[in-house]
Structure formats: structure tokens, C-alpha cells
């Protein structure tokens, strides 16, 4: 063995590495003893998988989804509140409320809101829209208003088609909600004409059902403005 020259203490490097690894090993064993039984078992299983090709691989389970939309849990409180606040209109067949996916849908008969071929809201229905606005105003949710008609051609010289009429009626509802303080940047108006009927346009009764306005409330973002006053 050469006791002279720069290589005479090289063995100390290997020895130091060995002692470091041995120390880390005993520290790991001590840490395992401090863990509870369930955690210790999980760590041991992972180590077995690292050092054995035949050991079963234990992959972590994905976290449970906490989405408020699961089973409509995020919409149920609002849905319940709407039914409670507007029960008088529901009982008198002036309003229908349901949950559809991530939306709450409020359906209002068009004949109760508008005269035939017109888009001006009846004065007697403004109280109902005020009640709807009282629910929509303090919440952050996105709101879509859809206008729907039947398939009877219009004879008006002002409105060209049912599609135009449905869009004008949706806009009229939005303007009424804005008047009662609902933030306009949260709302969108859409007209579908007679292209999305609830029932076949085969009778006067069915056509009356298809003439409607629907207010859809989406599961919302808490960072959206809550009211027209807050947005200014």
C-alpha cells in the first residue's frame, strides 16, 4: 500500500460515503418507528415497490372531487330559495323552476308577459319580474335569458320573424331586470324563435306552451360583481 502521495487518503472518501448512507438508513428506520401504523405501512409498501420488481405498486388514490356542481349541491340552496320566494307564482302556473345540469331554469309563459306579436312587458307582470330580480341581484351567477315563440308566422310590419320577436322579448326581460338592479354585464339575451319547442306545435294549447321566456342561472364565480351598484 502506498502511504505517500496524493492518493494515500482516498479510501476515506469511500468510507465517509458509506458512513453517511448508513447513518441515513438508521435515521429512516427510526422515523418509521415514530409513524403511526397506517402511515408506516404505506411507506414500507412504497419502499418495497422501489426495490423489488415483483412487489405491487401502490399508487395514491385521486382526491375526492369537491366541485360544488357534484349532484347539483352548489345549486340546491339557490334552487330552494327560488322556490320558497316565488312559490305563489309557481302555484298559480305563472312560473316553473327546475335544475338542468349546472343551470337553474325559470320558465315564464309568454302569453302572461306579452300581448300577441308584441315585446312590451305587461305592466301587471312587472311585480313578478321585480320578485325574480330580488333573488338575482345579490348573487354572482351568470344569467341567460332565452326567448321562444311558436311556429305561426307573424303579420306585424314591425317585426320580421318569430326569431326577431323572441330576441326582442329576451332583451325586454333583461332590461326589466336591469331596471331592478341586476348587473347587466352578468346577463345575455338569446332568441330561438320556434326552433326549440317544448312540445310539438300541433295545437293551440301546445303553441301556448312553446311561447315562453326562460331565465337560466348558472353556477357562478364569486369574483363576478354582485350587483349593478357594486360594479360601478
Helices and strands as residue ranges (DSSP letters): H 11-34, H 37-51, G 70-72, H 73-85, H 87-91, E 96-100, E 103-109, H 110-113, G 123-125, H 126-137, E 143-148, H 162-179, G 184-186, E 187-191, H 204-210, E 212-218, H 228-231
